Amino acid sequence: MNVPLLDLGAQFQSIREDVLPALQAVVDSQQFIMGPAVAQLEAAVAQVSHARHGIGCASGTDALLLPLKILGLKPGDEVITTSFTFFATAGAIVNAGGTPVFVDIDPATFNIDPGAVKAALTPRTRAVVPVHLYGQIAAMEALMAAARRHGVPVIEDACQAIGARRSIDGEWRMAGELGWVAAYSFFPSKNLGAWGDGGMIVTSDDQAAERLRKYRVHGGAKQYHHDEVGTNSRLDTLQAAILLAKLPHLADWSARRRAHAEYYGRALADLPPVRTPVIAPGNEHIFHQYTLRVERRDELQAHLKGKGIGTAVYYPIPLHLQKCFGSLGYREGQLPAAEQAAREVLSLPVYPELTHAQQDYVIDAIRGFYR
Ligand SMILES: Cc1ncc(COP(=O)(O)O)c(C=O)c1O
């Protein structure tokens, strides 16, 4: 049997009758730049996020970069983020002119540790960027309280977490609802994925939304009139049409991912070398990734590969130890929870179309390895 890490072909077969006509409509209109599907998707994604505005842009990376750019960071300005994330989180901080300050994670959830954020706040801190890693929301109440006391905004990296929610004081709060702004990625492998690059910023700050809308089209609301120097970072109409056709399926896809996670969880619970994901109280995970901590990780990964099972390590090197950040002076041992996670994590196939037979095959292969 073959169990790929992700099977976009299976998803396509299930939605081709929705997506292909939507694409055809854009082609017929020949309105490829900022066509009506873009505004429709912006409204729909804002609604999913309990936010007032959605601003489409070219990628998740730009959805982080643009809000950081409008903060007008000066040399020496610090932005606190997690060391255990995809590179784009920190790359955007540097490209916006800031200095990333990496802090450690909560080893249970892999998300940024709010206590570490509090300890890292300084007079130079200009923003905090938590990441809702693998599809579960970070400890937003504590993070928001710390940032608010310090007078700095929170930018949610929700690139892996569209539709995730967290119950706070008995109310469901969505990814993208609590921060100043939030960034989504529509990279094809995401729970809501385009057929190319795409991203979106959501916010309920009217002024920020207006500025970001201009910033993504060279800083002007009116053609050839520029209030500031922005950039070109639009979401393609074709991608927006695809995403609009896919969006009604998102909740069901994420529910299926959760069901797969429960299935793995039950089957692997009694296997000591394997620790299944921890869901923080109140969180509803969307399992963009189903990530184990395992003993002898690299050997297990090779064993599974030999059996035709796709897995991945997100992420093998924590960002504070990346070569490009060498000048920041971090040392191995400084962020032990992130470093340990980088040595132990392994993500299994969890895409919605996965079958129980495939999951049983993966489970047997893991159990077989540790026997
Ligand atoms: C946590 C995180 N941040 C940022 C990004 C960047 O998104 P994109 O690849 O769309 O630029 C991604 C996805 O790739 C991500 O997973």
The ligand as a Gaussian input file, in Angstrom:
#p B3LYP/6-31G(d) Opt

LIG

0 1
 C        3.498000      29.057000       9.895000
 C        3.646000      29.571000       8.497000
 N        3.935000      30.872000       8.312000
 C        4.050000      31.383000       7.084000
 C        3.883000      30.624000       5.949000
 C        4.113000      31.247000       4.614000
 O        3.069000      31.074000       3.744000
 P        3.349000      31.043000       2.138000
 O        4.040000      29.766000       1.844000
 O        1.972000      31.113000       1.564000
 O        4.155000      32.236000       1.808000
 C        3.547000      29.272000       6.096000
 C        3.292000      28.372000       4.959000
 O        3.970000      27.980000       4.124000
 C        3.446000      28.724000       7.397000
 O        3.176000      27.431000       7.579000

